[in-house]
C-alpha cells in the first residue's frame, strides 16, 4: 500500500518546492522500499486507465513520471533497474519528436540525463500478456490459413519469443547472439541459425524488437507494437503546452488558467498527466504559490 505523509505547508515566497500532480498522494519519505516503485506505477496506471483505453494502448509511463510520486530520484533510478533485472519491468528508449520508437541506449539512464530520449516503462506482466495476445491472434490466423508462410513465420517467432522472454528482459540491449541463445535454450529440436534470424526479423516487423544504434555489434531492445502512438500524442501535447506558455507573459501562467485556456487536441489524458511528464523531463517548472500553482518554462526552453 502507498504510505501517506503530511505535506509541508508552502507560502507564496517559497519557490524551492515543486508542485507535483499527485495532490492526494503526498511524497514518500526517503526510506522507500522497492515495492513503492511498483505501487507508484500501478497507481498511475489505475488513475489514467480510461485514457489508455480510449487511445487503445496498454498502460505506459515515462521513467521520469515516477518522480511525481517518489521524490528520491536516485532511489527510483536504482530500483527501476532492479525491477527490470528481476522481470518486473520492461524498459525501452524512444526519441523525442519522432513518431516511432527508436533504439535504446546501452547504458540505462533516466531521460532527464539522456537529452533527446525518453524511457518507457512497461510492467512485465502487461508485456507478457500483450505477447500472448498476439500469439493467440496468429494461432487463429494459422488455423484459418495453415499454408500461409507469413502466418507460419509470425506464429513461430511469437511462440519462441513468449517462451524465451524470461531470458531476454534483464539487459538494456540484447546482442543477436543472446537472442539466438535464448531461442536455442527453449527449443526442443535442433534449429538452424537462419531459422532464429527469421524469428528476429518477424519480431522486428511485429514491433517487439527494435535495433539499437550500437556500432560494435548487432543488438536489439524489447519494444511493443504501436509504441509510436503513445510517443506521438505525448510529443504533440508537449508542443501544444509549450506554445501556450511561450505566448504567455513572462512565459508563465497559473495552472488553473492554463487548464481553462488550453484544450488538448491530441490526447485523452488530463492536463495534469502531461504537466507531470514535462516537469519530469525538465521542460517546465511548477511552483506552489498563494494564488495557485504557477507553471513556467524551464530555462532551456
Beta strands, then each sheet from edge to edge (+ up, - down):
strand 1: 61-62
strand 2: 89-95
strand 3: 117-123
strand 4: 174-175
strand 5: 209-211
strand 6: 219-222
strand 7: 252-254
strand 8: 284-289
strand 9: 292-297
sheet 1: 1+ 3- 2+
sheet 2: 4+ 6- 5+
sheet 3: 7+ 9- 8+
end
